Amino acid sequence: MSRKTTETVLTPAGDARITWHRAPDARAVLAVSHGAGGGIEARDLQALAGVLPGRGVSVALVEQPWRVAGKKVAPAPRTLDTGWRALWPALEKAGLPVVAGGRSAGARVACRTARELGASAVLALSFPLHPPGKPEKSRAEELLGAGVPTLVVQGGRDPFGRPGEFPALPAGTELVEVPYGDHGFGVPKTADIGETEALAVISGAVADWLARVLP
């Protein structure tokens, strides 16, 4: 069973918060942040926090300063990156490899900063490849520029980018589709897969990937 603790980290953008779900004998840390429209209560983040500590990976759910302050609108990407960089030392304290991750806007932050921070890998949940209905405004460069092993987990009907819309991915970057999933990995009632099964696809794929890419 994981041990859950919370710590506050001062950053130039304000106080950030890390909710730890620690594995008893952790071999690595997966740090994941939320998107611009929600917090760490997101179903995919909670599923990972519930499963991965049992597989030897501590999960750090990161709340950006704007969210801790109770604001409803996320700041500019540069400010998000500033907060993430400043809390990174708190993630490294145990001396374990750290995988940078996030959902949606949080995935973009992880990709943009992975190389400079020395992340072992990147987990991109619901990567917002483009704004809905605007495929010409691609953010693929951020994903392709991560520079470390990367796993993208994408809903099959995500309006921010369906799996088939992604460009050819370089070696070391994998993409897993969650059938029928929307941007929050919700599935319609008419689908032949339920929410429990969709979340199992996510946590299983992430656990298997971490087992391959971590020492």
C-alpha positions in Angstrom: 0.0 0.0 0.0 1.3 3.5 -0.9 1.9 6.2 1.7 0.1 9.5 0.9 1.7 12.8 2.0 1.5 16.4 0.8 4.1 19.1 0.6 4.1 22.7 -0.5 6.9 24.0 -2.7 7.6 27.7 -3.1 8.2 28.7 -6.7 8.6 32.1 -8.4 5.0 31.7 -9.7 3.6 31.0 -6.2 3.2 28.0 -4.0 2.9 24.6 -5.8 1.7 21.5 -4.1 2.8 17.9 -4.5 0.6 15.0 -3.3 2.8 12.0 -2.9 1.7 8.4 -3.3 4.9 6.6 -2.3 5.8 3.1 -3.2 7.2 1.0 -0.3 10.4 0.1 -2.3 10.3 2.7 -5.0 12.7 2.5 -8.0 11.5 5.7 -9.6 9.2 8.7 -9.4 6.5 9.6 -11.9 5.6 13.3 -11.5 2.4 14.2 -13.3 0.6 17.6 -13.5 -2.9 18.5 -14.4 -4.3 20.3 -17.4 -5.7 23.8 -17.8 -9.2 22.8 -17.1 -9.0 20.7 -14.0 -6.8 19.4 -11.2 -5.2 16.3 -9.8 -8.6 14.7 -9.3 -8.7 13.8 -13.0 -9.6 10.2 -13.4 -6.4 9.2 -15.2 -4.1 10.8 -12.7 -6.0 9.1 -9.8 -5.9 5.8 -11.6 -2.1 6.0 -11.9 -1.7 7.0 -8.3 -3.7 3.9 -7.3 -1.8 1.4 -9.4 1.8 2.4 -9.9 3.0 2.4 -6.3 2.2 -1.3 -6.3 4.6 -1.7 -9.2 7.5 0.1 -7.5 6.9 3.6 -8.8 6.0 6.5 -6.5 3.5 8.9 -8.0 3.8 12.7 -7.4 0.6 14.5 -8.3 1.7 18.1 -9.0 -0.6 21.1 -8.6 0.6 24.2 -10.4 0.6 27.5 -8.4 -2.4 28.9 -10.2 -4.4 25.9 -9.2 -3.2 26.0 -5.5 -4.2 29.7 -5.4 -7.7 28.9 -6.5 -7.6 30.6 -9.9 -9.8 29.3 -12.7 -7.6 30.3 -15.6 -4.2 28.9 -16.3 -1.4 31.4 -16.9 0.9 31.5 -20.0 3.0 28.5 -20.9 6.2 30.3 -19.8 4.7 30.7 -16.3 3.7 27.0 -16.1 7.3 26.1 -17.1 8.7 28.3 -14.4 6.6 26.6 -11.7 7.5 23.2 -12.9 11.3 23.9 -13.0 11.2 25.3 -9.5 9.6 22.3 -7.9 11.7 19.8 -9.8 14.4 19.6 -7.0 11.7 18.4 -4.6 10.9 15.5 -7.0 14.6 14.5 -7.1 15.2 14.5 -3.3 15.0 10.7 -3.0 17.8 10.3 -5.6 15.6 8.2 -7.9 15.0 8.6 -11.6 12.2 11.0 -12.3 9.7 10.6 -15.2 8.1 13.9 -16.1 4.4 13.7 -17.0 1.2 15.5 -17.2 -2.2 15.6 -18.9 -3.0 18.1 -21.7 -1.3 21.4 -20.8 0.7 19.5 -18.2 2.0 17.2 -20.9 3.2 20.1 -22.9 5.1 21.4 -19.9 6.8 18.1 -19.4 7.8 17.9 -23.0 9.2 21.4 -23.2 11.4 21.0 -20.1 12.3 17.3 -20.0 15.8 17.5 -21.5 17.0 20.5 -19.5 15.7 19.1 -16.2 17.2 15.6 -16.8 13.9 13.7 -16.8 14.4 10.0 -17.5 11.3 9.9 -19.7 8.1 11.7 -20.5 4.5 10.6 -20.1 2.0 12.7 -22.2 -1.6 12.0 -21.3 -4.1 13.6 -23.7 -1.4 15.6 -25.5 -3.2 18.6 -27.0 -1.8 18.3 -30.5 -3.9 21.2 -31.7 -6.9 23.4 -30.5 -10.2 21.7 -31.3 -11.1 22.2 -34.9 -7.8 23.9 -35.8 -5.4 21.1 -36.9 -3.3 23.7 -38.7 -2.1 25.0 -35.3 -0.1 22.0 -34.5 2.0 21.6 -31.3 3.7 18.5 -32.6 7.1 20.2 -32.3 6.9 20.2 -28.5 6.2 16.5 -28.4 8.8 15.6 -30.9 11.4 17.8 -29.2 11.1 16.1 -25.8 14.4 14.4 -26.4 13.8 11.4 -24.0 11.7 8.2 -24.2 8.1 9.3 -24.4 4.7 7.6 -24.1 1.6 9.3 -25.4 -1.7 8.0 -24.2 -4.5 9.5 -26.3 -8.3 9.0 -26.5 -9.6 7.7 -29.7 -12.0 10.6 -30.1 -10.0 13.4 -28.5 -10.9 16.7 -30.2 -7.5 18.0 -29.4 -5.9 15.4 -31.6 -7.0 11.8 -32.4 -4.3 9.2 -32.6 -4.4 9.1 -36.4 -3.7 12.8 -36.6 -0.2 12.5 -34.9 2.8 12.7 -37.2 5.3 9.8 -37.6 6.9 9.4 -34.2 10.6 9.1 -33.7 12.3 6.0 -32.2 11.7 6.0 -28.5 8.3 7.6 -28.7 5.2 5.4 -28.4 1.5 6.1 -28.7 -1.3 4.1 -27.0 -4.9 4.6 -27.9 -7.7 4.5 -25.4 -10.7 3.4 -27.5 -13.6 5.8 -27.6 -11.9 8.1 -25.1 -12.4 11.9 -25.2 -9.9 14.5 -23.9 -10.6 13.4 -20.3 -10.7 9.7 -21.2 -14.5 9.6 -20.7 -16.2 7.0 -22.9 -19.8 7.1 -24.2 -22.4 4.8 -22.7 -22.9 3.2 -26.1 -19.2 2.1 -26.3 -18.2 -1.5 -25.9 -15.7 -0.4 -23.2 -16.6 1.2 -19.9 -14.7 3.8 -17.8 -13.2 1.1 -15.6 -11.8 -0.7 -18.6 -10.6 2.6 -20.2 -8.6 3.4 -17.0 -7.2 -0.1 -16.9 -5.9 0.5 -20.5 -4.1 3.6 -19.3 -2.6 2.3 -16.1 -1.6 -1.0 -17.7 0.1 0.7 -20.6 2.0 3.2 -18.4 3.1 0.4 -15.9 4.4 -1.8 -18.8 6.1 1.2 -20.5 7.8 2.2 -17.2 9.1 -1.3 -16.7 10.7 -1.1 -20.1 12.3 2.3 -20.0 13.4 2.6 -16.4 16.6 0.9 -15.2 
